[in-house]
Amino acid sequence: MDLTTRYLGLTLKNPVVASASPLSEDLGKIRKLEDAGAAAVVLHSLFEEQITQESVELDQRLSQATEAFAEALSYFPDLTGYNLGPEGYLEHIARAKAAVGIPIIASLNAVSKGGWIRYAKGMEEAGADALELNIFTIQTDPRLTGAELEQAYCDLVREVTASVNIPVAVKLTPYFTAMANIASRLEQAGARGLVLFNRLYQPDFDLESLEVRHSLEFSTPYELLLRLHWVAVLHGAIRADLAITGGVHTAEDVVKSMMAGARVAMTTSALLRHGPGYPATLLGNLLKWMEEHEYVSIAQMQGSMSKRSAAEPAAFERANYMKVLSSYTMKSAGA
């Protein structure tokens, strides 16, 4: 059976990709991911704050802010050593490329245009096969409109893609009013791929200490549904490659991702839970499923259940909302 797929112009031996996680900080674990069959690895992110912190001017502003607000810096890690630091990150790319034969995708978490674009170039020079631009910002200014924010995202992608020759994928959050429109605009800005969706980690309240509590929870298979919905809608509507990340835990999740129209299924939580050898289990079960259901290739299933291919496209639109509620009401009445 042919498991190969194309993503960002790269020919991958299968659609299982290790997305950004602490596993990719260790070369030994990257080797284990390759040995277990992972087709590519997305490195942990280099954060814009790590780069801007190199500026003496920013250090001074942070110091002034700390004097005014004593707790200000308690919300930030020591970014000078976090994830190896900017220069260390570039060295890590080069070492990872030398250590394995699968594609290495660098990750840049940024929110603004600035001097950090030189690091996008540095990632390319270090040997990265592609770049995943993880745009993550929480806008709290009520004067900033959604249109202005979307334009800023497009400008950011246009500037990054113009600065490098390697393909750039954009990792998005699901919080856009017109997802299909912003997807099309990002493609026009130069994005070769879209990764759906970024998982945002929300703070909780500790009711005993009355403090804001930060915790990291693994994804669940239920989170896959939102990704499947939008990939199925976007497949065929835009030319950019689509990747699903979030909620991919089993071989069946990989199959669903392909049928929705994704080129790759990225997984993090399952790898953190089961270890870097888990891709072998996913791929073994994927082959078994394909054999049992008489599929001979990944390409055969890609997009087969997308909105464009569906016998009932309304299943991805408002009509589905009414149908689901009506179905539940009738079941309850029958009980």
C-alpha positions as CSV (number, residue, x, y, z in Angstrom):
1,M,0.0,0.0,0.0
2,D,1.2,3.5,-0.9
3,L,1.3,5.7,2.2
4,T,3.1,8.6,0.5
5,T,1.7,12.1,0.5
6,R,2.8,15.6,-0.6
7,Y,3.0,18.5,1.9
8,L,4.6,21.9,1.3
9,G,6.2,20.5,-1.8
10,L,7.8,17.7,0.2
11,T,7.2,14.1,-0.6
12,L,6.6,12.4,2.7
13,K,6.7,8.6,3.2
14,N,3.4,8.7,5.1
15,P,1.0,11.4,6.5
16,V,2.0,11.0,10.2
17,V,4.0,14.1,11.3
18,A,5.2,14.9,14.8
19,S,4.1,18.4,15.5
20,A,5.8,20.9,17.8
21,S,6.5,19.5,21.3
22,P,9.2,19.2,23.9
23,L,10.2,15.9,22.2
24,S,11.8,17.8,19.4
25,E,14.2,19.5,21.7
26,D,16.1,16.3,22.1
27,L,18.0,14.9,19.1
28,G,17.8,11.3,20.5
29,K,14.0,11.6,20.6
30,I,13.9,13.0,17.0
31,R,15.9,9.9,15.9
32,K,13.4,7.7,17.7
33,L,10.5,9.5,16.0
34,E,12.2,8.8,12.6
35,D,12.9,5.2,13.5
36,A,9.2,4.7,14.5
37,G,8.1,6.0,11.1
38,A,7.3,9.7,11.6
39,A,7.4,11.3,8.1
40,A,8.6,14.7,9.4
41,V,9.1,16.6,12.6
42,V,8.0,20.1,13.4
43,L,10.5,21.6,15.9
44,H,9.4,23.3,19.1
45,S,8.8,27.0,18.5
46,L,11.2,29.9,18.6
47,F,9.2,32.7,20.3
48,E,9.3,36.3,19.2
49,E,9.8,37.3,22.8
50,Q,13.1,35.4,22.8
51,I,14.4,37.4,19.9
52,T,13.2,40.8,21.1
53,Q,14.6,40.2,24.5
54,E,18.1,40.4,22.9
55,S,17.4,44.1,22.5
56,V,18.9,46.2,25.3
57,E,16.0,48.7,24.8
58,L,13.5,46.0,25.6
59,D,15.4,45.0,28.6
60,Q,15.2,48.5,29.9
61,R,11.5,48.7,29.2
62,L,11.0,45.4,31.1
63,S,13.0,46.7,34.0
64,Q,11.0,49.9,34.2
65,A,7.8,47.9,34.0
66,T,8.9,45.7,36.8
67,E,9.6,48.6,39.0
68,A,6.0,49.8,38.5
69,F,4.4,46.4,38.6
70,A,6.3,44.0,40.8
71,E,4.5,40.9,39.5
72,A,4.9,41.8,35.8
73,L,7.8,39.4,35.0
74,S,6.4,36.5,37.0
75,Y,4.2,35.6,34.0
76,F,7.2,35.2,31.7
77,P,9.8,32.3,31.7
78,D,13.5,33.0,31.6
79,L,13.5,33.4,27.9
80,T,17.3,33.6,27.6
81,G,17.6,29.9,28.0
82,Y,14.1,28.8,27.0
83,N,14.2,26.4,24.1
84,L,17.9,26.9,23.6
85,G,17.7,30.6,22.8
86,P,17.6,32.1,19.3
87,E,21.1,31.2,18.2
88,G,20.9,27.8,19.9
89,Y,17.7,27.2,18.0
90,L,19.4,27.7,14.7
91,E,22.2,25.3,15.8
92,H,19.6,22.8,16.8
93,I,18.1,22.8,13.3
94,A,21.5,22.1,11.8
95,R,22.1,19.2,14.2
96,A,18.6,17.8,13.6
97,K,19.1,17.9,9.9
98,A,22.5,16.1,10.3
99,A,20.9,13.5,12.6
100,V,18.0,12.3,10.6
101,G,16.9,11.9,7.0
102,I,13.3,13.1,7.3
103,P,12.2,16.7,6.7
104,I,12.7,19.1,9.6
105,I,10.2,21.9,9.8
106,A,11.2,24.9,11.9
107,S,8.5,26.8,13.9
108,L,8.4,30.5,14.6
109,N,5.9,31.9,17.0
110,A,5.4,35.6,16.2
111,V,2.9,38.4,16.4
112,S,4.5,41.3,14.6
113,K,6.9,42.3,11.8
114,G,10.4,43.1,13.0
115,G,14.0,42.2,13.3
116,W,13.1,38.6,14.0
117,I,12.5,38.1,10.2
118,R,16.3,37.6,10.0
119,Y,15.8,34.5,12.1
120,A,13.4,33.1,9.5
121,K,16.2,33.5,7.0
122,G,18.5,31.9,9.6
123,M,16.2,28.9,9.9
124,E,16.5,28.4,6.1
125,E,20.2,28.8,6.2
126,A,20.5,26.3,9.0
127,G,18.8,23.7,6.8
128,A,15.1,23.7,7.7
129,D,13.0,22.1,4.9
130,A,10.1,24.4,5.7
131,L,8.8,26.9,8.2
132,E,5.7,26.8,10.3
133,L,4.6,30.3,11.3
134,N,2.6,30.1,14.5
135,I,0.7,33.3,14.7
136,F,-0.7,33.6,18.3
137,T,-1.8,36.8,19.9
138,I,-4.6,37.8,22.2
139,Q,-5.9,41.2,21.3
140,T,-7.5,43.1,24.2
141,D,-7.7,46.6,22.7
142,P,-11.4,47.3,21.9
143,R,-10.3,49.8,19.3
144,L,-8.7,47.1,17.1
145,T,-11.1,45.7,14.6
146,G,-11.1,42.2,13.2
147,A,-10.4,43.5,9.7
148,E,-7.3,45.3,11.0
149,L,-6.0,42.2,12.8
150,E,-6.5,40.0,9.7
151,Q,-4.7,42.5,7.5
152,A,-1.8,42.5,10.0
153,Y,-1.7,38.7,9.8
154,C,-1.6,38.8,6.0
155,D,1.1,41.5,6.0
156,L,3.1,39.3,8.4
157,V,2.8,36.2,6.2
158,R,3.6,38.2,3.0
159,E,6.8,39.6,4.6
160,V,8.0,36.3,5.9
161,T,7.3,34.4,2.7
162,A,9.2,37.1,0.8
163,S,12.2,36.7,3.0
164,V,12.8,33.0,2.5
165,N,12.8,30.5,-0.3
166,I,11.6,27.5,1.7
167,P,7.8,26.9,1.9
168,V,5.9,28.5,4.8
169,A,2.8,27.1,6.5
170,V,0.6,29.2,8.8
171,K,-0.7,27.7,12.0
172,L,-4.1,29.3,12.7
173,T,-6.5,29.5,15.6
174,P,-10.2,28.8,14.9
175,Y,-11.3,32.2,16.1
176,F,-12.0,34.0,12.8
177,T,-15.4,35.2,11.7
178,A,-14.8,34.3,8.1
179,M,-12.4,31.3,8.1
180,A,-12.7,30.6,4.4
181,N,-11.9,34.2,3.5
182,I,-8.8,34.5,5.8
183,A,-7.6,31.1,4.5
184,S,-7.8,32.4,0.9
185,R,-6.1,35.7,1.8
186,L,-3.2,34.0,3.6
187,E,-2.7,31.8,0.6
188,Q,-2.6,34.9,-1.6
189,A,0.0,36.3,0.8
190,G,2.3,33.4,0.1
191,A,1.3,30.6,2.5
192,R,1.9,27.2,1.0
193,G,0.1,25.4,3.7
194,L,-2.4,26.0,6.6
195,V,-2.3,24.1,9.9
196,L,-5.6,23.8,11.7
197,F,-5.7,24.5,14.5
198,N,-3.5,25.9,17.3
199,R,-4.6,24.9,20.7
200,L,-4.8,27.9,23.1
201,Y,-4.0,27.2,26.7
202,Q,-6.5,29.1,28.9
203,P,-5.7,30.1,32.5
204,D,-7.8,28.8,35.3
205,F,-8.6,30.2,38.8
206,D,-7.4,28.6,42.0
207,L,-10.3,29.4,44.3
208,E,-8.2,28.6,47.5
209,S,-5.2,30.8,46.7
210,L,-7.2,33.2,44.5
211,E,-4.5,33.1,41.9
212,V,-4.5,32.5,38.2
213,R,-3.3,29.0,37.6
214,H,-1.6,27.8,34.4
215,S,-1.8,24.1,33.4
216,L,-1.2,22.0,30.3
217,E,-3.8,19.5,29.3
218,F,-3.5,16.9,26.6
219,S,-5.8,17.1,23.7
220,T,-8.7,14.6,23.3
221,P,-10.1,13.0,20.2
222,Y,-13.2,15.2,20.5
223,E,-11.1,18.2,19.5
224,L,-10.5,16.6,16.1
225,L,-14.1,17.4,15.0
226,L,-13.5,21.1,14.6
227,R,-10.4,20.4,12.5
228,L,-12.2,17.9,10.3
229,H,-15.0,20.4,9.7
230,W,-12.9,23.2,8.4
231,V,-10.4,21.1,6.5
232,A,-13.4,19.5,4.7
233,V,-14.8,22.9,3.9
234,L,-11.5,24.3,2.7
235,H,-10.4,21.3,0.7
236,G,-10.7,22.2,-3.0
237,A,-11.6,25.8,-2.2
238,I,-8.0,26.8,-1.8
239,R,-4.8,25.4,-3.3
240,A,-2.7,25.6,-0.1
241,D,-1.9,22.2,1.5
242,L,-4.0,21.5,4.6
243,A,-2.7,19.9,7.8
244,I,-4.7,18.8,10.9
245,T,-3.2,19.2,14.4
246,G,-5.1,18.7,17.6
247,G,-7.0,15.5,18.5
248,V,-5.1,13.1,16.4
249,H,-4.6,10.0,18.7
250,T,-5.4,6.9,16.7
251,A,-5.1,5.5,13.2
252,E,-8.8,6.2,12.6
253,D,-8.1,9.8,13.4
254,V,-5.4,9.8,10.7
255,V,-7.9,8.3,8.2
256,K,-10.6,10.9,9.1
257,S,-8.0,13.6,8.6
258,M,-7.1,12.3,5.1
259,M,-10.7,11.9,4.1
260,A,-11.5,15.5,5.1
261,G,-8.8,16.6,2.8
262,A,-5.6,17.0,4.9
263,R,-2.2,16.2,3.4
264,V,-0.8,15.3,6.8
265,A,-2.1,14.5,10.3
266,M,0.1,16.0,13.0
267,T,0.1,14.7,16.6
268,T,1.6,15.9,19.9
269,S,-0.4,14.7,22.9
270,A,-0.4,11.1,21.7
271,L,3.3,11.2,21.4
272,L,3.8,12.8,24.8
273,R,1.5,10.2,26.3
274,H,2.8,7.1,24.6
275,G,6.4,8.1,23.8
276,P,8.3,8.8,20.5
277,G,7.9,5.2,19.4
278,Y,4.1,5.6,19.0
279,P,4.2,6.5,15.3
280,A,4.9,2.8,14.6
281,T,1.6,1.9,16.3
282,L,-0.3,4.5,14.4
283,L,1.2,3.3,11.1
284,G,0.7,-0.4,11.8
285,N,-3.0,0.2,12.6
286,L,-3.3,2.5,9.6
287,L,-2.1,-0.2,7.3
288,K,-4.4,-2.7,8.9
289,W,-7.4,-0.4,8.5
290,M,-6.6,0.3,4.8
291,E,-6.2,-3.5,4.1
292,E,-9.6,-4.2,5.8
293,H,-11.3,-1.5,3.9
294,E,-9.5,-2.2,0.6
295,Y,-7.7,1.1,0.2
296,V,-4.5,1.0,-1.8
297,S,-3.1,4.5,-1.1
298,I,-3.4,7.6,1.0
299,A,-4.2,9.6,-2.1
300,Q,-7.3,7.4,-2.7
301,M,-8.9,8.6,0.5
302,Q,-7.7,12.3,0.6
303,G,-10.7,14.6,0.3
304,S,-13.1,11.8,-0.3
305,M,-15.4,13.1,2.5
306,S,-14.7,16.8,2.0
307,K,-17.6,19.3,1.4
308,R,-16.8,19.3,-2.3
309,S,-17.1,15.5,-2.5
310,A,-19.9,15.0,0.0
311,A,-23.3,13.8,-1.3
312,E,-24.8,16.1,1.3
313,P,-22.7,19.3,1.5
314,A,-25.2,20.8,3.9
315,A,-23.7,18.6,6.5
316,F,-21.0,21.2,6.8
317,E,-23.3,24.1,7.0
318,R,-26.1,25.6,9.2
319,A,-28.5,22.9,8.1
320,N,-26.5,20.3,10.0
321,Y,-26.9,22.3,13.2
322,M,-30.7,22.1,12.9
323,K,-30.6,18.5,11.9
324,V,-28.5,17.5,14.9
325,L,-30.7,19.3,17.4
326,S,-33.8,17.9,15.8
327,S,-32.4,14.4,15.9
328,Y,-31.6,14.7,19.6
329,T,-35.1,16.1,20.4
330,M,-36.8,13.2,18.6
331,K,-34.6,10.6,20.4
332,S,-35.4,12.2,23.8
333,A,-39.1,12.2,23.0
334,G,-39.0,8.6,22.0
335,A,-37.4,7.7,25.3
